Amino acid sequence: QVQLVESGGGLVQSGGSLRLSCAASGIFFNIYDMYWYRQAPEKERELVAGITSGGRTNYADSVKGRFTISRENAKNTVNLQMNSLKPEDTAVYYCKAFRGGSVNYWGQGTQVTVSS
């Protein structure tokens, strides 16, 4: 079956860095667009960053210049390097694999907490 497993979350001080990873199995990873979303308490889930199967990237304005998304097709992995973290980055971060239409899969999420 399809599995997306996020890792790398944790507690970090403001200004610090974390690197999230999402390992995919059960899909032909290379043809999927991959995304990172986040959801803070009492807020809607929001798109953080995305990378297409061809390697094009996009970012939410709030993270541009601080976060970098990348993919390693040989390892079926998508990463999110997060630098200069702020308390407002605190959220559960989710990985999503998207092929088109209704074909999409989500991970279980990993908690990121940034202390001030």
C-alpha positions in Angstrom: 0.0 0.0 0.0 1.0 3.6 -0.3 2.9 5.1 2.6 4.3 8.6 3.2 6.4 8.8 6.4 7.6 12.2 7.6 10.5 12.6 9.9 12.8 15.4 11.2 10.4 17.4 13.3 11.2 18.6 16.8 11.7 21.6 19.1 14.0 24.3 18.0 14.7 27.9 19.1 13.8 30.9 17.0 16.4 31.4 14.3 17.3 27.7 14.2 17.0 25.1 11.5 15.4 21.8 10.9 15.3 19.4 7.9 12.2 17.4 7.3 12.1 14.3 5.2 9.3 12.4 3.7 9.9 8.8 2.5 7.4 7.4 0.0 6.6 3.8 -0.8 4.0 2.1 -2.9 4.1 4.7 -5.6 6.2 5.4 -8.7 7.7 8.4 -6.9 9.3 10.0 -10.0 6.0 10.9 -11.6 4.4 12.5 -8.6 4.5 16.2 -7.7 5.3 16.5 -4.0 4.2 19.1 -1.5 4.7 20.1 2.1 1.7 21.5 4.0 1.4 22.7 7.6 -1.4 23.1 10.0 -1.2 25.2 13.2 -3.7 24.8 16.0 -7.1 26.3 15.1 -5.9 27.2 11.6 -6.5 25.7 8.2 -3.9 23.5 6.5 -1.8 25.7 4.2 0.6 24.9 1.4 4.3 25.6 2.4 6.2 24.4 -0.7 5.9 22.1 -3.7 8.2 20.5 -6.2 7.0 19.0 -9.5 8.1 15.7 -11.0 10.2 17.9 -13.3 11.9 19.7 -10.4 10.0 23.1 -10.5 9.5 24.5 -7.1 7.1 27.0 -5.5 6.8 28.4 -2.0 4.4 30.3 0.2 5.4 33.9 0.5 5.8 33.4 4.3 8.7 31.0 3.8 10.4 32.2 0.6 14.1 32.7 1.2 14.1 30.6 4.4 12.8 27.1 3.3 14.1 24.9 0.5 12.3 21.9 -0.9 14.2 19.2 -2.8 13.6 15.7 -4.0 15.8 12.6 -4.2 14.1 10.3 -6.7 16.6 7.5 -6.2 15.6 7.4 -2.5 11.9 8.2 -3.0 12.3 11.1 -0.7 11.3 14.8 -0.6 13.0 17.1 1.9 12.3 20.5 3.4 15.2 22.4 4.7 13.9 25.1 7.1 16.2 27.9 8.2 15.7 31.0 10.2 12.7 29.5 11.9 10.2 31.7 13.6 7.6 30.9 16.3 4.9 31.3 13.6 6.3 28.3 11.8 5.1 26.1 14.6 2.7 23.5 13.1 2.3 19.9 12.2 4.0 19.5 8.8 2.5 17.1 6.3 3.8 15.6 3.1 1.6 15.1 0.1 2.1 13.2 -3.1 -0.1 14.4 -6.1 -0.5 12.8 -9.5 -3.6 14.7 -10.8 -7.3 14.7 -10.3 -8.2 12.8 -7.1 -4.9 10.8 -7.0 -3.2 12.1 -3.9 -1.7 10.7 -0.7 -0.9 12.2 2.7 1.6 11.4 5.4 0.7 11.3 9.1 2.5 14.6 9.9 5.5 15.6 12.0 5.4 18.3 14.7 7.6 21.4 14.4 7.8 23.7 17.4 9.7 26.9 17.4 10.3 28.6 20.7 10.8 32.3 21.1 
